[in-house]
């Protein structure tokens, strides 16, 4: 009978505290693994590819990814060149007042021309941890081979703030770090006009 009592699954009173501690420790480990990376989400608005009549200027092709944190109209003009198209009345650039309270974070890549609707660059998140912004995005190369290339551009309008560093991660791999407080607001530097 004593042998059967041990098989009922009853836990002795002395074992309960250890079981509870083990359960609590396991729960804390799960929560720690599920917790997002340190930092607060930064609100952003994706700028549409047809919002302005312009294109990203060519950059040093030793860098697969172009990135910039644009804080002024002159920085915007250094990165984006006007593309006058007949019958298109959209502006070439945002109104200068936009930069009073916003900035634009830009990532661009040269890729084979994607099919209509194919998503090449997709934001996963933008976080702030003190003076550091971290942009995470996915890059999915076009599915089919193309006869020509295009510049895919991801532009995010974000609230203006003091930024020391911008870490850029593509498919969870670091591809660059801007340091605007030190004057490195684009990688590579925009070409001189």
Backbone torsions as a table, in degrees:
resi	resn	phi	psi	omega
1	UNK	NA	-41.1	178.3
2	UNK	-62.6	-35.8	178.2
3	UNK	-63.2	-37.0	-179.7
4	UNK	-73.4	-32.7	-180.0
5	UNK	-63.2	-33.7	179.2
6	UNK	-70.5	-19.2	-177.7
7	UNK	-92.3	-2.5	-175.7
8	UNK	-76.2	-11.9	-178.8
9	UNK	90.3	3.3	178.9
10	UNK	-67.7	139.8	-179.7
11	UNK	-104.5	130.8	-179.9
12	UNK	-67.3	151.1	-179.2
13	UNK	-55.9	-33.6	-178.6
14	UNK	-73.4	-22.6	-179.7
15	UNK	-85.9	-19.1	-177.0
16	UNK	-59.5	-48.0	-179.4
17	UNK	-59.7	-38.3	179.2
18	UNK	-66.7	-38.6	178.4
19	UNK	-63.5	-43.6	180.0
20	UNK	-63.8	-41.9	178.5
21	UNK	-63.9	-42.3	178.7
22	UNK	-62.3	-42.7	178.3
23	UNK	-63.2	-44.1	179.5
24	UNK	-63.9	-41.7	179.7
25	UNK	-64.5	-42.4	178.6
26	UNK	-63.2	-41.1	179.1
27	UNK	-63.6	-42.1	179.5
28	UNK	-64.6	-38.4	178.0
29	UNK	-63.4	-42.8	178.4
30	UNK	-63.6	-43.0	179.1
31	UNK	-63.9	-40.4	179.9
32	UNK	-63.8	-38.6	179.5
33	UNK	-69.5	-34.2	-176.5
34	UNK	-83.6	-14.4	-176.4
35	UNK	-67.7	139.5	177.7
36	UNK	-67.3	165.1	177.7
37	UNK	-58.5	153.8	-179.7
38	UNK	-57.5	141.6	178.4
39	UNK	126.1	165.2	-179.9
40	UNK	-107.3	143.2	175.3
41	UNK	-63.2	138.4	177.7
42	UNK	-103.8	127.3	177.7
43	UNK	-67.8	143.5	178.7
44	UNK	-148.0	161.1	174.6
45	UNK	-127.1	126.9	178.2
46	UNK	-76.0	128.4	176.9
47	UNK	-82.5	127.0	-178.1
48	UNK	-68.7	151.5	-178.3
49	UNK	-63.6	-22.8	-178.8
50	UNK	-110.1	16.0	179.3
51	UNK	-68.9	-31.1	-179.2
52	UNK	-132.5	155.3	177.2
53	UNK	-93.2	83.1	-179.9
54	UNK	-158.8	178.0	177.3
55	UNK	-148.3	156.6	177.4
56	UNK	-71.9	130.8	177.8
57	UNK	-61.9	152.3	176.7
58	UNK	-61.5	148.1	179.1
59	UNK	-129.1	170.3	177.8
60	UNK	-57.3	115.0	-173.3
61	UNK	-75.9	5.1	171.5
62	UNK	-73.8	-10.2	175.2
63	UNK	-107.8	115.7	179.6
64	UNK	-67.0	-32.6	-176.6
65	UNK	-115.9	129.7	171.2
66	UNK	-98.2	138.0	177.7
67	UNK	-142.8	147.2	180.0
68	UNK	-156.0	147.6	168.9
69	UNK	-111.4	104.6	-173.5
70	UNK	-93.6	122.7	-176.1
71	UNK	-117.3	-9.2	-176.2
72	UNK	-140.4	159.9	175.0
73	UNK	-59.3	-35.2	-179.5
74	UNK	-69.6	-36.0	175.0
75	UNK	-65.7	-39.3	178.2
76	UNK	-61.3	-44.4	-179.4
77	UNK	-65.8	-28.0	178.4
78	UNK	-72.8	-29.4	-177.0
79	UNK	-91.9	-43.3	-174.9
80	UNK	-107.3	130.9	177.6
81	UNK	-106.1	144.4	-179.0
82	UNK	-65.6	147.6	177.6
83	UNK	-129.2	83.3	-179.8
84	UNK	-65.3	127.1	178.7
85	UNK	-129.7	132.8	-178.7
86	UNK	-57.4	139.4	176.3
87	UNK	71.2	-0.7	176.8
88	UNK	-95.6	121.5	-176.3
89	UNK	-106.9	10.3	178.6
90	UNK	-68.5	153.9	-179.8
91	UNK	-69.6	159.4	177.1
92	UNK	-79.0	-24.8	-175.0
93	UNK	-154.1	165.1	175.6
94	UNK	-65.6	158.0	175.2
95	UNK	-61.5	141.3	-179.1
96	UNK	-54.2	-30.2	-179.0
97	UNK	-64.6	-22.2	179.0
98	UNK	-54.7	-37.0	-175.1
99	UNK	-78.6	-1.9	173.8
100	UNK	-66.9	-35.5	-177.2
101	UNK	-133.6	8.3	178.6
102	UNK	-138.5	164.1	173.6
103	UNK	-133.4	164.9	177.8
104	UNK	-125.2	121.8	176.0
105	UNK	-96.2	126.3	-173.6
106	UNK	-122.1	136.2	170.1
107	UNK	-132.1	135.4	-179.8
108	UNK	-142.3	150.5	177.9
109	UNK	-141.3	148.1	171.7
110	UNK	-92.4	126.3	-177.7
111	UNK	-138.3	162.1	170.4
112	UNK	-61.2	143.0	-175.6
113	UNK	-54.0	122.6	179.9
114	UNK	-78.8	161.2	174.3
115	UNK	-69.5	157.7	178.1
116	UNK	-54.3	130.7	177.1
117	UNK	81.2	-5.0	-179.9
118	UNK	-71.6	127.8	-177.9
119	UNK	-91.7	116.7	-176.9
120	UNK	-98.8	-43.9	179.4
121	UNK	-119.0	125.8	-179.1
122	UNK	-135.9	127.9	-179.5
123	UNK	-70.7	134.2	171.9
124	UNK	-100.1	-33.6	179.5
125	UNK	174.3	158.7	176.5
126	UNK	-134.4	122.6	-177.0
127	UNK	-124.6	154.7	175.9
128	UNK	-122.8	133.1	175.0
129	UNK	-134.0	94.2	-174.3
130	UNK	67.6	-126.5	-179.2
131	UNK	-91.5	12.4	-178.4
132	UNK	-112.2	127.9	171.4
133	UNK	-99.9	143.4	174.9
134	UNK	-126.6	117.4	176.7
135	UNK	-101.1	126.7	173.7
136	UNK	-116.3	128.2	177.5
137	UNK	-144.2	161.2	177.2
138	UNK	-103.8	138.2	173.0
139	UNK	-114.7	121.5	177.7
140	UNK	-121.0	108.6	179.9
141	UNK	-58.7	151.0	177.6
142	UNK	-54.9	144.7	-176.4
143	UNK	-70.1	-37.0	-175.7
144	UNK	-109.5	152.2	175.5
145	UNK	-68.0	145.1	-178.7
146	UNK	-122.9	158.6	179.6
147	UNK	-90.6	-7.3	178.2
148	UNK	-146.7	166.0	-178.6
149	UNK	-112.7	159.3	176.7
150	UNK	-138.1	164.5	174.1
151	UNK	-99.1	114.2	173.6
152	UNK	-85.1	135.5	-175.1
153	UNK	-130.0	136.3	173.0
154	UNK	-117.8	119.7	179.4
155	UNK	-123.0	129.6	178.6
156	UNK	-121.3	123.4	170.8
157	UNK	-84.4	128.7	-179.4
158	UNK	-132.2	155.9	177.7
159	UNK	-61.0	140.9	179.2
160	UNK	-64.6	138.0	-179.5
161	UNK	-161.1	166.4	174.0
162	UNK	-76.3	128.0	-178.3
163	UNK	-130.4	123.9	176.0
164	UNK	-90.0	-40.7	-177.6
165	UNK	-141.3	150.8	170.9
166	UNK	-128.8	113.1	176.3
167	UNK	-90.6	132.1	-178.8
168	UNK	-119.0	121.1	-179.7
169	UNK	-118.7	123.3	177.9
170	UNK	-107.2	120.2	-177.0
171	UNK	52.1	39.9	179.5
172	UNK	70.1	10.9	178.2
173	UNK	-110.7	126.7	177.8
174	UNK	-62.1	130.1	178.5
175	UNK	-117.2	-5.4	177.7
176	UNK	169.3	164.3	177.9
177	UNK	-141.1	117.7	175.3
178	UNK	-84.1	147.5	176.0
179	UNK	-132.6	72.8	-174.9
180	UNK	-60.1	-29.9	178.2
181	UNK	-64.2	-22.6	178.3
182	UNK	-102.6	6.9	178.6
183	UNK	93.0	-1.0	179.1
184	UNK	-95.8	83.2	-177.7
185	UNK	-97.7	-8.3	174.4
186	UNK	-145.8	148.4	174.8
187	UNK	-132.3	123.5	-15.8
188	UNK	-68.2	172.8	176.8
189	UNK	-60.1	145.1	178.3
190	UNK	-62.9	150.8	-180.0
191	UNK	-66.4	149.8	176.2
192	UNK	-75.8	143.1	179.3
193	UNK	-89.2	NA	NA
